[in-house]
Amino acid sequence: MQIPGKSYEEAAKIHEVSVGTVKDHMAKAMRFLKQELGAKLFMLLITLLGLLN
């Protein structure tokens, strides 16, 4: 539910959900990616996403 360049609060407002819901969805998505990609690719993805912000 996160929108690139937006805070959790901004994403929650756009999607008309609570900040907790946005955080929960992001945590679930990250767990899924970590399981599917493996730890090394997951860390690479997190690093690349950090560079975009």
C-alpha positions in Angstrom: 0.0 0.0 0.0 3.0 2.3 0.1 3.2 4.9 -2.6 6.8 5.7 -3.6 7.9 9.0 -2.1 4.9 9.1 0.3 5.0 8.5 4.1 2.8 5.9 5.7 0.5 8.7 6.8 0.1 10.1 3.3 -0.5 6.6 1.8 -3.1 5.9 4.5 -4.9 9.1 3.7 -4.9 8.4 -0.1 -6.2 4.9 0.4 -8.6 5.9 3.2 -7.2 3.3 5.7 -5.4 3.6 9.0 -1.7 4.0 9.2 -1.6 0.7 11.0 -3.2 -1.0 8.0 -0.5 0.5 5.7 2.2 -0.7 8.0 0.7 -4.1 8.3 0.4 -4.5 4.5 4.0 -3.4 4.0 5.2 -5.8 6.7 3.3 -8.7 5.0 4.7 -7.7 1.6 8.3 -7.6 2.9 7.9 -11.0 4.6 6.6 -12.5 1.3 9.4 -11.0 -0.7 12.0 -12.2 1.8 10.7 -15.7 1.6 10.4 -15.7 -2.2 13.7 -14.0 -3.0 15.9 -15.2 -0.3 17.8 -13.2 2.2 20.5 -11.9 -0.2 18.1 -10.7 -2.9 15.9 -9.2 -0.2 18.7 -7.1 1.2 19.6 -6.0 -2.3 16.0 -5.0 -2.9 15.8 -3.0 0.4 19.1 -1.3 -0.5 17.8 -0.3 -3.9 14.5 0.9 -2.5 16.4 3.0 0.0 18.4 4.6 -2.9 15.1 5.7 -4.6 13.8 7.6 -1.5 
